[in-house]
Amino acid sequence: MPSDKIVEWTLCCDNAHVVCERQDTSKGIEVSVTFSGLPTAQYLTTTAREAHNWIHRVRERWEAAGWQLAPEP
């Protein structure tokens, strides 16, 4: 049974947002990244370590392009 989605991070630049979410599914750990609500990347793995590493690498790439961590609501 799938778990609720967990937001790993949200980055912003001007008025646009990039959101990374993680969810446990029957197939494994699914990680997805959306840009202003549109899907841009997805990753499926069976280990938390791989999911964490992928999440970190994707965030580093967006931050290298000038995106910053969104302030807490």
C-alpha positions in Angstrom: 0.0 0.0 0.0 1.5 3.4 -1.0 2.4 5.8 1.8 1.7 9.5 1.7 4.0 11.7 -0.3 6.8 13.4 1.7 8.2 16.7 0.4 12.0 16.4 0.5 12.7 20.0 -0.6 11.2 22.9 -2.5 13.5 25.3 -4.4 12.4 28.6 -5.9 13.6 31.2 -8.4 11.5 34.2 -9.1 7.9 33.0 -8.9 8.7 29.4 -10.1 9.1 26.3 -7.8 10.8 23.0 -8.1 9.5 20.3 -5.6 11.0 17.0 -4.8 8.7 14.4 -3.3 9.3 10.8 -2.0 6.7 8.0 -1.6 7.0 4.4 -0.6 5.1 2.2 -3.1 4.6 -1.5 -3.7 7.4 -1.3 -6.3 9.9 0.5 -4.1 10.7 4.1 -3.2 9.5 6.5 -5.9 11.0 10.0 -6.0 9.6 12.7 -8.3 10.6 16.2 -9.2 8.2 18.8 -10.6 8.8 22.2 -12.0 5.8 24.5 -11.4 3.6 21.4 -11.1 4.9 19.7 -14.3 6.9 16.5 -14.0 10.6 16.8 -14.8 12.2 13.7 -13.3 11.3 10.5 -11.6 13.4 7.8 -10.0 12.4 4.4 -8.6 14.7 2.4 -6.2 14.4 -0.3 -3.6 16.9 1.3 -1.1 16.6 4.4 1.0 20.3 5.1 0.4 19.9 5.3 -3.3 16.8 7.5 -3.0 18.7 9.9 -0.7 21.7 10.1 -3.0 19.5 10.8 -6.0 17.5 13.4 -4.2 20.8 15.1 -3.1 22.3 15.1 -6.6 19.2 16.5 -8.2 19.0 19.3 -5.6 22.7 20.2 -6.1 22.1 20.5 -9.9 19.2 22.9 -9.4 21.1 25.0 -6.8 24.1 25.2 -9.2 21.7 26.8 -11.7 20.7 29.5 -9.2 17.7 28.0 -7.5 17.4 28.5 -3.7 15.7 26.7 -0.9 12.2 28.0 -0.5 11.4 29.7 2.9 9.3 27.6 5.3 5.5 28.5 5.0 
